Amino acid sequence: MTYAALLVALVALAGCKPHPAATYEDTVVRFAGSGFSLQPGAEWLKMNTRRLAKETPGVIVCQPVLSGEVGMIQVVQLGDHIRDDQAMVQVLRTFESDENAIQESLAHWEFVSAQGHRVLAFQYARHAPGDPARVTHWLTQFVVRHRSGRWVSIAARTQNAEQAKGLEEMVQRTLRDIPNPNAPTPTPDPVTN
């Protein structure tokens, strides 16, 4: 009798779980302190890396960091009211200091987001430590200046260049200003049935 009651309760709970498309969950992710939001899709998991970020002095990570099947997305502040060239120097220093970067793979271009932001993109492949012939993943940085004067880098790590292109299309389509640059992603109200 107890086993049957437990089984009925589990089936009832599973049946009451709302379909993901019917939930209140908002797929817009606001990166605290960046002034921007993206809408990458429901398959991306939001991770709080504040603890890890505290261990990297001078780097301001705008929470949350996103993780998905395609890779990871992390937004980092580059500085407030700095010139374009100063923001680019920071990005290029990251590339130059990466001992696993494949130097000849560096590419850069720019595009305009659907909301009208000029986005500078930098991309390169990385190889396995000690094995320059084996590409492990691609790093792409989408560098953009918020209307408040804050420069940020939307860094994406993907398994290949094709996935990076898909993320570029998502950034181009969904990059938006948020009114308060320090606003965190709101927690959705619980769905009750």
trRosetta pair geometry for C-beta under 8 A, 3 or more apart (Angstrom, degrees):
i j d omega theta_ij theta_ji phi_ij phi_ji
1 4 5.8 -57 -148 37 30 112
1 5 6.4 30 155 -19 65 106
2 5 5.7 -54 -148 36 31 111
2 6 6.3 32 153 -19 65 106
3 6 5.7 -55 -148 37 30 112
3 7 6.3 32 153 -20 64 108
4 7 5.6 -54 -147 36 31 114
4 8 6.4 32 154 -19 64 105
5 8 5.8 -52 -147 36 31 111
5 9 6.3 32 153 -20 64 107
6 9 5.7 -55 -148 36 30 112
6 10 6.4 30 154 -18 65 106
7 10 5.9 -54 -147 36 30 110
7 11 6.4 28 155 -16 64 107
8 11 5.8 -57 -147 39 30 110
8 12 6.2 32 154 -21 65 108
9 12 5.7 -55 -146 36 29 113
9 13 6.4 29 155 -18 64 106
10 13 5.8 -54 -146 37 30 109
10 14 6.3 29 155 -17 65 107
11 14 5.8 -55 -146 39 30 111
11 15 6.2 30 155 -19 64 110
12 15 5.7 -58 -147 38 29 111
12 16 6.4 24 156 -18 64 110
13 16 5.8 -60 -147 36 30 108
13 17 7.0 46 152 -40 62 93
14 17 5.9 -38 -158 4 35 116
16 193 5.3 -179 -170 75 93 139
18 22 4.8 -126 179 87 107 106
18 23 5.1 135 100 -74 130 80
18 191 5.4 -50 3 123 149 149
18 193 6.4 171 -61 -53 96 127
19 22 4.6 72 61 11 87 109
19 23 7.5 -146 88 -27 44 82
20 23 5.8 -44 -151 8 38 116
20 25 7.3 -44 -160 42 75 133
20 42 6.1 118 170 160 130 160
22 191 8.0 112 119 -158 80 155
23 188 7.6 72 151 135 100 158
23 191 5.2 -107 -139 -36 77 153
24 188 4.8 159 108 -178 101 123
24 189 5.8 -32 109 60 163 81
24 191 5.3 175 2 -72 102 99
25 42 6.9 83 111 -122 129 109
25 188 5.1 -121 -103 -9 46 165
26 186 7.2 37 40 69 144 98
26 188 5.8 167 2 -78 87 111
27 39 5.4 73 113 -158 95 85
27 40 7.2 -133 170 58 99 53
27 41 6.0 -12 -168 -138 137 16
27 42 5.2 -80 -99 -65 118 69
28 37 5.2 26 177 163 97 133
28 38 7.5 169 -152 88 59 30
28 39 4.9 -36 -97 -90 64 92
28 174 8.0 -158 -116 -178 79 116
28 176 7.8 -31 -148 43 119 134
28 185 7.8 180 108 -134 68 97
29 37 6.1 166 82 -158 43 81
29 38 5.5 -14 58 62 97 78
29 39 7.2 161 12 -93 74 37
29 40 6.5 -8 10 11 127 100
29 44 7.5 -67 -38 96 146 133
29 46 6.6 178 -123 -94 122 115
29 64 6.8 -89 -163 49 119 100
29 66 6.5 17 -170 -70 177 125
29 185 5.5 -32 -150 -97 58 135
30 36 7.8 174 -145 104 58 35
30 37 4.5 -39 -94 -94 62 105
30 178 5.2 73 -134 -83 112 161
30 183 5.6 -39 153 103 147 94
30 184 6.4 124 92 162 110 23
30 185 4.5 165 45 -83 82 63
30 186 7.4 51 23 -7 131 69
31 34 4.0 18 96 14 109 137
31 36 6.0 3 41 74 110 78
31 37 6.9 174 4 -99 73 46
31 38 7.5 35 -25 5 109 94
31 62 3.9 65 159 128 102 119
31 63 6.9 163 -153 77 64 26
31 64 7.4 -115 -113 35 69 45
31 75 4.2 22 -169 50 160 152
31 152 7.7 130 100 -173 139 157
31 185 7.8 20 -67 -47 30 98
32 62 5.5 -175 68 -165 53 76
32 63 5.0 0 33 56 115 81
32 182 6.0 27 -169 -167 79 48
32 183 6.7 -133 -113 91 70 28
32 184 4.4 -7 -78 -93 119 68
32 185 7.4 -92 -43 -11 89 68
33 60 6.5 -110 138 155 149 118
33 62 4.6 -147 67 -113 95 93
33 63 7.9 68 18 22 109 70
33 77 6.2 -68 138 -55 111 125
33 181 6.2 31 -156 145 24 88
33 182 5.4 31 -82 -111 57 64
34 62 4.0 43 -43 -143 104 171
34 75 4.9 -20 -83 148 149 139
34 77 6.8 -147 -99 -76 66 80
34 146 7.1 158 155 -55 57 135
34 150 7.2 -173 -161 119 38 132
34 152 4.6 47 -146 -94 96 163
34 181 6.5 -146 79 -163 26 86
35 146 3.5 47 92 -126 152 153
35 147 7.5 -160 172 35 140 70
35 148 5.7 -151 -100 19 150 121
35 150 5.6 141 -3 60 135 127
35 152 7.2 -174 42 -16 93 134
35 177 6.3 -29 161 -145 87 72
35 178 6.1 -167 -169 47 37 82
35 181 3.6 -25 -74 -112 82 97
36 75 7.1 -161 67 -140 113 151
36 144 7.0 77 -70 86 153 132
36 146 6.5 -132 -44 -89 91 106
36 152 6.5 -140 13 56 127 149
36 154 7.6 -82 96 -67 149 120
36 175 6.0 -23 -163 -162 121 84
36 176 6.7 138 -156 74 67 43
36 177 6.6 -54 -101 -107 59 34
36 178 6.5 169 -111 0 7 94
37 174 7.8 -83 116 151 76 91
37 175 7.8 151 77 -151 46 39
37 176 5.0 -22 59 65 92 96
37 177 8.0 11 16 104 85 10
37 178 5.1 91 -26 -55 105 112
38 73 7.4 -85 62 152 159 156
38 154 7.3 111 -53 -139 139 143
38 170 6.9 59 -173 142 113 101
38 171 6.6 -42 -120 -108 121 62
38 174 5.2 81 -159 108 60 113
38 175 6.1 -15 -96 -91 79 56
38 176 7.7 167 -81 20 32 79
39 170 7.6 -140 78 -173 61 96
39 174 4.0 -131 37 -157 88 141
39 176 7.9 39 -20 2 99 118
40 44 4.6 29 99 -10 128 151
40 66 6.1 96 34 177 161 164
40 68 7.3 -148 143 -30 132 150
40 73 6.7 -160 -79 8 154 157
40 167 8.0 -5 -127 -129 106 81
40 170 5.7 54 -119 169 64 146
40 174 7.3 -162 -60 74 42 155
41 44 5.9 107 71 -6 73 98
41 68 7.9 67 73 -116 105 155
41 170 7.7 -80 -18 -128 100 136
43 68 5.5 79 120 -141 90 117
43 69 6.6 -38 154 5 126 104
44 66 4.4 2 175 -171 123 116
44 67 6.9 142 -162 66 72 31
44 68 4.3 -57 -103 -62 69 120
44 73 7.3 -11 -149 23 140 120
45 66 6.8 143 70 -157 45 60
45 67 4.9 -27 62 64 100 87
45 68 6.7 162 11 -76 73 61
46 64 4.0 63 -169 97 92 163
46 65 7.7 129 -161 67 51 40
46 66 6.2 -32 -98 -99 53 70
46 185 6.8 -108 -135 60 155 161
47 64 5.8 140 59 -179 37 107
47 65 4.9 -36 69 69 97 90
47 66 7.3 163 17 -97 85 19
47 67 5.7 38 -14 -4 126 113
48 51 8.0 72 125 1 87 86
48 63 5.7 25 -129 -151 71 130
48 64 5.7 -68 -78 -117 55 94
48 65 7.8 149 -103 21 12 83
49 52 4.4 -43 -178 43 93 115
49 53 5.5 101 118 -30 87 95
49 61 6.1 -42 83 114 111 157
49 63 7.0 -174 39 -106 69 92
49 64 7.6 111 4 -158 81 61
49 65 4.9 23 -5 1 126 130
49 74 7.8 -28 35 -121 149 116
50 53 5.5 -58 -143 37 30 113
50 54 6.5 38 157 -28 65 100
50 61 7.8 -157 -96 73 44 114
50 63 6.3 -18 -60 -72 88 138
51 54 6.0 -49 -156 22 29 113
51 55 7.5 25 147 -16 57 103
52 55 5.8 -59 -165 30 41 113
52 56 7.2 20 147 -7 69 106
53 56 5.9 -67 -155 42 41 102
53 59 6.5 -127 -155 99 82 97
53 60 7.5 58 -179 -142 126 29
53 61 4.2 -122 -107 26 133 121
53 63 8.0 -108 -13 -64 153 95
56 59 4.3 -20 123 38 115 126
56 61 7.9 70 63 -27 127 112
59 76 6.2 -44 -169 -146 90 122
60 76 6.5 125 76 -162 57 68
60 77 4.1 -13 79 36 118 116
61 65 6.9 -21 175 -62 129 103
61 74 6.2 -47 -143 -175 108 107
61 75 7.2 112 -165 78 61 55
61 76 5.6 -38 -102 -99 56 76
62 75 4.1 -44 57 97 114 107
62 76 6.8 -163 3 -88 86 21
62 77 6.4 108 -46 -41 103 84
62 152 6.7 -11 -8 -138 144 133
63 184 6.9 -9 88 -128 104 99
64 185 6.5 -44 -1 9 105 136
65 72 6.5 1 169 -171 104 106
65 73 7.0 173 -166 84 60 53
65 74 4.7 -8 -124 -100 99 87
66 72 6.6 155 86 -159 59 54
66 73 4.2 4 54 51 110 100
66 74 7.7 -158 29 -65 67 48
67 71 7.9 -101 -143 134 55 31
67 72 5.2 -15 -103 -104 68 83
68 71 6.7 6 64 48 79 36
68 72 7.6 163 25 -85 65 37
68 73 7.9 19 9 -3 106 98
70 158 5.7 -28 162 -124 87 96
70 159 7.3 -128 -168 8 49 95
70 163 4.8 171 -159 -165 100 123
70 166 6.9 -114 -136 81 149 130
70 167 6.9 164 136 -58 143 106
71 137 7.1 128 -119 -157 124 127
71 156 6.2 88 96 177 132 79
71 157 4.6 -159 179 95 122 63
71 158 4.1 -110 -26 -93 150 49
71 159 6.4 -161 -69 -22 103 68
71 163 6.4 122 -14 136 117 137
71 167 7.7 -52 50 -56 121 144
72 156 7.1 174 88 -149 50 49
72 157 4.7 13 48 45 93 105
73 154 6.6 -8 -167 -179 100 88
73 155 7.2 154 -155 83 48 51
73 156 5.2 -12 -101 -100 76 80
73 167 7.2 179 -85 -148 113 130
74 154 7.9 163 83 -159 37 45
74 155 5.0 -18 65 63 86 102
75 152 5.6 10 -175 174 97 126
75 153 7.1 167 -151 84 51 48
75 154 5.2 -17 -101 -105 84 66
75 155 7.4 174 -88 18 30 74
76 152 6.6 157 79 -159 40 75
76 153 5.0 -11 58 57 93 97
76 155 6.4 20 5 -6 109 118
77 80 7.9 -12 -176 -45 118 76
77 150 6.4 -53 -140 -174 99 111
77 151 7.4 103 -169 82 58 59
77 152 5.6 -46 -105 -102 45 81
78 82 7.1 -109 122 49 95 138
78 87 4.8 71 131 -134 149 87
78 90 5.2 160 -149 71 105 156
78 91 7.6 -28 -112 -49 137 85
78 143 7.0 29 -28 -142 154 103
78 151 4.0 -53 65 104 115 106
78 152 6.1 -176 2 -101 89 22
78 153 5.7 91 -52 -23 111 95
79 82 4.2 37 104 -11 129 135
79 86 6.8 -57 59 124 150 119
79 87 6.8 -144 42 -89 105 80
79 90 7.5 166 -9 -35 114 154
79 150 7.5 -167 105 -146 30 59
79 151 5.5 10 55 44 68 108
80 148 7.6 -48 -137 124 100 95
80 149 5.4 59 -170 111 74 102
80 150 5.0 -30 -102 -95 75 72
80 151 7.6 -164 -84 14 26 73
81 149 4.3 8 -71 166 69 134
81 150 8.0 -20 -25 -72 56 45
82 86 4.1 -104 167 84 115 136
82 87 5.8 139 96 -50 116 82
82 151 6.0 -65 54 3 104 131
83 86 4.8 98 57 2 77 103
83 87 7.4 -143 96 -3 43 85
84 87 5.9 -61 -157 35 33 109
84 88 6.4 27 152 -16 68 109
84 145 7.7 -78 -94 -40 75 137
85 88 5.5 -54 -145 39 36 112
85 89 6.3 45 154 -28 66 100
86 89 5.7 -45 -148 27 32 115
86 90 7.0 36 152 -19 60 99
87 90 5.9 -54 -161 30 35 112
87 91 6.9 30 147 -15 65 105
87 143 5.9 143 148 -180 119 131
87 145 7.3 -121 -49 -72 166 99
87 151 4.2 -123 -107 -174 132 162
88 91 5.6 -55 -152 37 39 111
88 92 6.1 33 154 -15 72 108
88 120 6.9 -62 -93 131 99 160
88 143 7.1 146 -88 102 62 169
89 92 5.9 -58 -143 42 30 107
89 93 6.2 39 155 -27 65 104
90 93 5.8 -50 -149 29 29 115
90 94 7.0 34 152 -22 59 99
90 153 7.8 -136 108 -39 115 135
91 94 5.9 -51 -163 26 35 113
91 95 7.0 30 146 -13 64 104
91 120 8.0 -166 15 109 169 118
91 122 5.4 138 158 17 130 155
91 141 5.4 -171 -141 97 117 154
91 143 5.8 -74 -62 -64 146 141
91 153 6.3 158 -93 -102 102 136
92 95 5.4 -51 -152 37 42 114
92 96 6.1 38 152 -17 72 108
92 122 7.5 -139 -76 -131 63 159
93 96 5.7 -57 -140 42 31 109
93 97 6.0 20 163 -12 67 113
94 97 6.3 -65 -143 42 23 101
94 98 6.5 32 155 -36 61 108
94 141 7.6 98 69 -46 147 152
95 98 5.9 -56 -153 19 29 116
95 101 5.6 108 -167 -126 67 164
95 106 6.3 69 -169 -106 146 124
95 122 6.9 -102 -54 158 135 133
95 124 6.0 101 -133 9 111 149
96 101 7.8 -72 -87 42 14 154
98 101 3.9 87 93 -33 112 108
98 124 7.9 149 72 89 146 136
98 126 6.9 -83 161 -108 130 108
98 139 7.9 -142 -114 28 170 155
99 129 8.0 43 103 -118 108 85
100 126 4.7 46 122 -165 105 95
100 127 5.4 -146 -172 58 84 64
100 128 7.4 -96 -147 137 123 4
100 129 6.0 -66 -90 -80 121 63
100 136 7.7 -15 163 27 134 125
101 105 7.6 -144 176 52 75 107
101 106 7.6 33 170 -63 120 98
101 124 5.4 23 -156 128 101 141
101 125 7.7 121 -158 82 55 45
101 126 5.9 -47 -96 -102 44 74
102 105 4.1 53 92 0 106 122
102 124 6.3 -176 57 175 73 96
102 125 4.5 -7 33 79 127 94
102 126 6.8 -163 -9 -100 85 19
102 127 5.6 96 -62 -29 99 102
102 132 7.2 126 -102 -163 90 85
102 135 7.0 -39 -27 -102 146 93
103 106 6.6 -33 -175 -11 42 109
103 124 7.9 -10 -117 -152 17 135
105 123 7.8 -84 143 122 91 75
105 124 4.7 113 97 -152 99 72
105 125 4.1 -72 163 21 171 94
106 122 7.2 -19 -159 -168 88 89
106 123 7.4 151 -148 82 43 47
106 124 4.6 -17 -88 -86 61 114
107 122 7.5 161 85 -153 49 44
107 123 5.1 -15 60 61 93 94
107 124 7.2 162 16 -75 66 61
108 120 7.0 3 -172 178 105 88
108 121 6.4 169 -150 90 57 58
108 122 4.8 -11 -100 -101 96 69
108 123 7.4 168 -81 18 48 68
109 121 5.3 -11 64 59 73 106
110 118 6.3 3 -179 -176 124 86
110 119 6.3 162 -156 84 72 51
110 120 5.0 -32 -98 -103 98 57
110 121 6.5 168 -95 12 38 79
111 119 5.5 -17 65 61 74 102
111 121 6.9 19 9 -13 96 122
111 168 7.5 92 25 178 149 107
111 172 5.8 -37 120 -104 137 117
112 116 6.3 -15 180 -143 108 35
112 117 6.8 158 -158 75 60 38
112 118 5.9 -31 -102 -95 75 53
112 119 7.1 159 -105 14 22 84
112 172 7.9 71 91 -144 36 93
113 116 6.6 -38 71 32 78 20
113 117 4.3 13 27 48 119 92
113 119 5.8 83 -41 -26 94 122
113 144 7.6 19 -22 -116 130 145
113 171 6.9 -88 -105 142 109 71
113 172 5.3 -159 -119 -147 61 45
113 173 7.7 -108 -159 -12 80 11
113 175 4.3 -76 -137 60 153 119
114 172 6.4 97 -27 151 81 63
114 173 5.5 44 -23 -141 132 35
114 174 7.5 37 29 -49 127 22
114 175 7.4 147 34 48 82 77
115 175 6.3 -124 25 95 116 76
115 176 5.6 130 -47 -109 155 60
115 177 6.8 -166 152 -7 152 85
117 144 5.2 32 161 -155 129 126
117 145 7.8 -177 -157 57 101 57
117 175 5.9 -87 42 115 138 129
118 144 7.2 161 84 -128 51 79
118 145 7.7 5 64 31 93 94
119 142 5.2 -12 -174 -171 119 96
119 143 7.0 140 -164 65 61 44
119 144 4.9 -29 -107 -79 76 105
119 171 6.7 138 -151 136 166 121
119 172 7.2 -129 33 -92 149 71
119 175 7.1 130 -71 20 135 171
120 142 7.5 145 73 -161 44 45
120 143 4.4 -26 66 62 98 102
120 144 7.4 176 22 -70 71 52
121 140 6.4 -11 -167 -172 99 100
121 141 7.1 161 -151 83 49 51
121 142 5.4 -14 -100 -103 81 67
121 143 7.5 -174 -79 17 29 76
121 168 6.6 22 -117 -120 152 117
122 140 7.0 162 84 -154 48 51
122 141 4.8 -3 55 53 97 98
122 143 7.1 33 0 -12 103 113
123 138 6.3 8 -171 177 100 109
123 139 6.9 175 -145 91 54 50
123 140 4.3 -7 -101 -104 95 83
123 141 7.6 -169 -73 21 52 60
123 161 7.4 91 159 -125 140 90
123 164 6.1 103 -134 164 135 152
124 138 7.2 179 95 -152 28 71
124 139 6.0 -8 60 58 73 91
125 135 4.9 -40 179 -136 127 117
125 137 7.6 175 -151 100 65 30
125 138 5.4 -43 -100 -100 63 74
125 139 8.0 157 -106 18 16 72
125 161 7.6 -52 -75 -60 102 98
126 135 7.1 108 73 -154 41 67
126 136 5.5 -46 97 54 91 97
126 137 5.7 -1 49 63 106 71
126 138 7.3 177 9 -96 80 24
126 139 6.3 58 -28 -13 113 106
127 131 6.2 -145 162 93 105 64
127 132 4.8 61 125 -136 170 40
127 133 7.1 93 -144 35 131 18
127 134 5.8 108 -159 72 86 55
127 135 5.8 -61 -97 -96 66 43
127 136 6.4 111 -159 -3 20 90
128 131 4.1 2 76 57 109 110
128 134 4.5 -3 8 85 117 115
128 136 5.1 117 -68 -53 70 116
131 134 4.4 7 126 24 119 113
135 138 7.8 16 175 -60 118 74
137 157 5.6 31 149 -178 139 90
137 158 6.3 164 -167 84 93 34
137 159 5.6 -64 -115 -111 83 35
137 160 7.9 -90 -136 -51 51 36
138 157 7.3 160 81 -154 49 47
138 158 5.1 -18 60 65 99 87
138 159 7.4 14 14 93 88 12
138 160 6.3 61 -8 -168 123 12
138 161 5.5 132 -75 -77 162 57
138 163 7.5 159 45 65 123 96
138 164 4.9 -75 105 -47 139 137
139 155 6.7 -15 -167 -167 94 97
139 156 7.4 154 -155 81 46 50
139 157 5.7 -17 -101 -101 71 72
140 155 7.3 157 84 -154 48 49
140 156 4.8 -13 62 59 96 99
140 158 7.1 8 5 9 111 110
140 164 4.7 132 -28 -155 140 117
140 167 6.7 151 66 82 140 128
140 168 6.9 -87 161 -65 156 96
141 153 4.7 -22 -164 -166 110 111
141 154 7.1 141 -160 69 53 46
141 155 5.0 -18 -102 -99 80 75
141 156 7.7 -180 -81 20 34 68
142 153 7.1 138 67 -162 45 55
142 154 4.2 -19 60 59 102 103
142 155 7.9 -161 23 -70 67 30
142 156 7.3 37 -7 -6 101 108
142 168 7.2 159 -80 -116 123 70
142 171 5.1 -125 -102 -177 175 164
142 175 7.9 -133 138 -80 142 143
143 151 6.7 6 -174 -175 93 102
143 152 7.4 -178 -145 92 54 40
143 153 5.1 -21 -96 -102 77 76
143 154 7.8 -160 -71 21 30 69
144 151 7.4 168 89 -149 32 61
144 152 6.2 -17 63 61 78 82
144 154 7.1 13 13 -5 110 107
144 175 7.0 151 -47 -175 175 148
145 149 7.0 -24 -175 -151 105 25
145 150 7.1 159 -156 83 62 36
145 151 5.0 -33 -98 -94 77 72
145 152 8.0 149 -100 16 30 66
146 149 7.0 -29 78 38 80 25
146 150 4.5 5 39 58 118 88
146 151 7.7 -150 10 -74 76 24
146 152 6.8 48 -28 -2 103 108
146 177 6.8 119 -146 -120 89 91
146 181 6.3 84 156 -103 166 123
147 177 6.4 4 6 -115 115 140
148 181 5.7 -75 17 -42 157 141
150 181 6.3 103 22 -149 151 155
154 171 6.2 154 96 -118 152 131
154 175 7.8 -118 -27 -104 161 117
156 164 6.4 145 103 -127 123 77
156 167 4.7 146 -162 142 167 162
158 161 7.7 130 92 -86 125 16
158 163 3.8 -173 -173 98 131 116
158 164 4.6 -161 38 -61 144 74
158 167 6.4 -151 -58 -8 134 134
159 163 5.7 67 45 15 76 150
160 163 5.4 100 59 9 71 99
160 164 7.3 -129 106 -4 41 91
161 164 5.2 -53 -150 36 40 117
161 165 6.5 47 150 -25 68 99
162 165 5.6 -48 -154 28 33 114
162 166 6.9 36 147 -18 62 100
163 166 5.5 -49 -155 32 39 115
163 167 6.7 37 148 -16 67 101
164 167 5.6 -53 -151 37 36 110
164 168 6.4 43 148 -24 66 101
165 168 5.4 -48 -149 31 35 116
165 169 6.6 37 151 -19 64 101
166 169 5.7 -52 -153 33 33 112
166 170 6.6 34 149 -18 64 103
167 170 5.4 -51 -149 36 38 113
167 171 6.3 39 152 -19 68 102
168 171 5.7 -53 -148 37 32 110
168 172 6.2 33 153 -20 65 107
169 172 5.6 -52 -144 37 31 113
169 173 6.1 23 158 -14 64 112
170 173 5.9 -63 -144 43 27 106
170 174 5.7 -23 175 20 67 117
171 174 6.9 -77 -123 53 18 79
171 175 5.2 32 -176 -46 65 113
172 175 7.0 -14 -103 6 11 109
178 181 6.9 133 76 -95 94 37
178 183 5.6 -126 143 53 132 123
179 183 7.1 49 67 -13 76 145
180 183 4.1 97 79 -37 103 106
188 191 7.9 -1 134 -38 118 86
